[in-house]
Amino acid sequence: MAIKLGKKHVKAFIEVLEESERIKPFQVVKRRVFSKYGVLGTRYDTIFTALLYKIYRMQGILDKIAEERLRLNLSRLPVALRQSTRLAVVLAVFDDVGDIEFNRALIGGIVRLLEARFGEKAGIVVDLYKSLEKEPWRPRSRIEELELRYLLPGLLIKRLEKLLDRGELELFAKAVNTRRPILGFRVNRLKASVKVVLRVFEEMGVEAWESTRVPWHIRYRGQLDYNRFKPLLRGEVVPQDEASAAAGELLGARPGELVVDMCAAPGGKTTHLAEIASNRATIMALDVFSDRMERLIELARKTGTIASIVPVIGDARRISTFLRLHANRVLLDPPCTSTGALAKHPEARWRLTEEAIKKQVERQRAMLVEAIEILKPGGLLLYTVCSVLPEEGEYNIQWILENRKDVELVPLQGPYDESPLLPGTMRAWPHRHDTTGFFYALLRKR
């Protein structure tokens, strides 16, 4: 590698390691801190970014190895020390480059900085690194072998095995660990056309093409300067993953209807529904967070959809207290584990626990019940979730169909693949469709 580490490089890296534990996504922190230290866009940026992705993709495995060797609970360590022990495991056990001198220099530089803050405690980082150099770690069970092979937690692997065979599980793991999702924009049909926006991409020298699955959607590869992309600045396009943009098209909206987006902010799907109805439907945008609602309102103004959007601050689990049997259509895209977006948020996989899944499912089911309460007879409810867990998808829909006899499933015919667990529902997959993982179910109130 033949690269020398200066104090500012090490300081920038440890600052990102520490702040990225508090602020998500870590990419935002990285860009800000690396820019401050003059690291952004340099060779150091490339090396450190690769290490950061590896730390977050492997976090659960790294913690297990560190805790085993150090015989302590990492959660009790200060953030900077905890993150540095993870880095030590990466460099000692999972280093693909094999530049031992660089690795030792990085560990040594980090420990020197940490000693000024934590004294002798900082020594555990170098002790861990030397221990793993001397005695390499090896998986000791089938589940540890699978976790290492797929870089996924065991509880997620077990659930994916219900949806995917072993070959496809390999492809899924490869997609979320090595392949960045193809980026995209939804074209605002009130202001522009796909053809016109594609021409701007061409003029900027960025590869882009029209989606074959979702209307009014453009996908692209490569670097794009958002500050210079005029369609975005003018509100002619909205940054949105193809699988997310599919939701608005599946539910639809017609002039004169009341459409409720129950978890609306930051507004991508809300403004989409307003565009589909040509600003002649009433789109009630509900969200519990006022700061996120401000972003929604800003996007609505920018896209020219504010005239048909009614923003409401409130909890979707209590919406029927002020709105009953009124909505023609409801979109419910509730908070979830985000396991469909592991390529973008690699750290999310290691936050998964049985208790966390249970809490998400309880909240989602409460919202499903409320969504049905506000629907008119004959009204449509689209339930979507950015998750690959059956509990948050198929099992929730099976539960509501068993407990509410006043709703029925409306089979979806695409644009993605039918779920093997519940016919009529649908899944988008990172490895099959180059999208975020999504689940969709369309219900009608009898």
PyMOL commands that set and color helices and strands:
alter all, ss='L'
color gray80, all
select helices_A, chain A and resi 7-19+26-36+43-57+59-70+74-76+79-93+100-134+142-150+154-160+166-178+194-204+230-233+242-251+268-276+290-303+306-308+316-321+339-341+346-351+354-374+390-392+394-403+430-433
alter helices_A, ss='H'
color red, helices_A
select strands_A, chain A and resi 183-187+207-210+217-221+237-239+258-261+282-287+309-313+327-332+375-385+407-410+417-418+426-428+438-445
alter strands_A, ss='S'
color yellow, strands_A
deselect
rebuild
show_as cartoon
